[in-house]
Amino acid sequence: MNARALCRLLVAGFGAIAIGCGEDGPPLSLPEAPDSSAVAVAACPEDARYAAPGDSAVGTSGALRAVLVGASPRAPAKFTNVWTLDVQTADGAEVLDAEITRIETYMPVHGHPGQPDATAEPAGGPGAFRAELHFTMRGPWEVRVEVSSESAGSDFIVFQVCVGG
């Protein structure tokens, strides 16, 4: 089937949405099928350890850690996830004045954050927070948490996450 015949078929089937099918223009060139080996799939490495309830992550300065107390769904999944975090000193002591100043989901293999933005709010006791996280696709992600405390210092904490279904 030549390009003009394809245009006529498209116009007949889809009305006026076929653009570039005019009789006076150059012939339509169809794109080549993509090479399936060139498609980059962001898969989680099989040997990687990913965050699950009960796990903790220590911040880069070593002052604070966050414990993942609960997660819904339990295994991270596409779209909205709700985590309960407990911020402590690196050795596990309670931090009465902890504040999450920033939280985000970030997919390092593609270089983009999740959308909409993640949020965190106090959840009951000292150092307890409820975080709403958003993962837009499957694969390896990071949950990045900036925490501030006048009594214990500030820290940048990263959880490694593998998002499935």
CORNORGI-V287421 format. One record per pair of residues at least 6 apart in sequence whose C-alpha atoms are under 8 Angstrom apart, sorted by the first residue. I is the first residue (numbers start at 1). J is the second residue. If there is no record, write none. Layout:
BEGIN
I_J, I_J
END
This chain:
BEGIN
3_27, 3_28, 3_29, 3_30, 4_21, 4_23, 4_27, 4_28, 7_18, 7_21, 7_28, 8_21, 10_18, 11_17, 11_18, 20_28, 21_27, 21_28, 42_109, 42_138, 42_139, 42_140, 43_138, 43_139, 43_140, 44_139, 44_140, 44_162, 49_160, 50_159, 50_160, 50_161, 50_162, 51_68, 51_159, 51_160, 51_161, 51_162, 52_68, 52_71, 52_74, 52_75, 53_68, 53_69, 53_70, 53_71, 53_74, 54_67, 54_68, 54_69, 54_70, 55_67, 55_68, 55_69, 56_65, 56_66, 56_67, 56_68, 56_159, 57_65, 57_66, 57_67, 57_157, 57_158, 57_159, 58_64, 58_65, 58_66, 58_90, 58_157, 58_158, 59_65, 59_90, 59_155, 59_156, 59_157, 59_158, 60_155, 60_156, 60_157, 61_154, 61_155, 61_156, 62_90, 62_155, 63_89, 63_90, 63_152, 63_153, 63_154, 63_155, 64_87, 64_88, 64_89, 64_90, 64_147, 64_152, 64_153, 64_154, 64_155, 64_157, 65_87, 65_88, 65_89, 65_90, 65_92, 65_157, 66_85, 66_86, 66_87, 66_88, 66_157, 67_85, 67_86, 67_87, 67_88, 68_83, 68_84, 68_85, 68_86, 69_83, 69_84, 69_85, 69_86, 70_83, 70_84, 70_85, 71_81, 71_82, 71_83, 71_84, 72_81, 72_82, 72_83, 73_81, 73_82, 75_163, 75_164, 76_161, 76_162, 76_163, 76_164, 77_135, 77_138, 77_163, 77_164, 77_165, 78_134, 78_135, 78_136, 78_137, 78_138, 78_163, 78_164, 78_165, 79_133, 79_134, 79_135, 79_136, 79_137, 80_132, 80_133, 80_134, 80_135, 81_132, 81_133, 81_134, 81_135, 82_130, 82_131, 82_132, 82_133, 83_130, 83_131, 83_132, 83_133, 84_123, 84_128, 84_129, 84_130, 84_131, 85_127, 85_128, 85_129, 85_130, 85_131, 86_127, 86_128, 86_129, 87_94, 87_95, 87_98, 87_127, 87_128, 87_129, 88_94, 88_95, 88_127, 89_95, 89_152, 94_126, 94_127, 95_126, 95_127, 95_149, 95_151, 95_152, 96_126, 96_127, 97_126, 97_127, 97_149, 97_150, 97_151, 98_126, 98_127, 98_147, 98_148, 98_149, 98_150, 99_127, 99_147, 99_148, 99_149, 100_120, 100_121, 100_145, 100_146, 100_147, 100_148, 101_145, 101_146, 101_147, 101_148, 102_119, 102_120, 102_145, 102_146, 102_147, 103_118, 103_119, 103_120, 103_143, 103_144, 103_145, 103_146, 104_113, 104_114, 104_117, 104_118, 104_119, 104_133, 104_143, 104_144, 104_145, 105_113, 105_114, 105_117, 105_118, 105_133, 105_134, 105_135, 105_141, 105_142, 105_143, 105_144, 106_112, 106_113, 106_114, 106_141, 106_142, 106_143, 106_144, 107_113, 107_114, 107_140, 107_141, 107_142, 108_140, 108_141, 108_142, 109_140, 114_133, 114_134, 114_135, 114_136, 115_134, 115_135, 115_136, 116_134, 117_133, 117_134, 118_131, 118_132, 118_133, 118_134, 119_131, 119_132, 119_133, 120_129, 120_130, 120_131, 120_132, 121_129, 121_130, 121_131, 122_128, 122_129, 122_130, 123_129, 123_130, 135_141, 135_163, 137_163, 138_162, 138_163, 138_164, 138_165, 139_162, 139_163, 139_164, 140_160, 140_161, 140_162, 140_163, 141_160, 141_161, 141_162, 141_163, 142_158, 142_159, 142_160, 142_161, 143_158, 143_159, 143_160, 143_161, 144_156, 144_157, 144_158, 144_159, 145_156, 145_157, 145_158, 146_154, 146_155, 146_156, 146_157, 147_154, 147_155, 147_156, 147_157, 148_154, 148_155
END
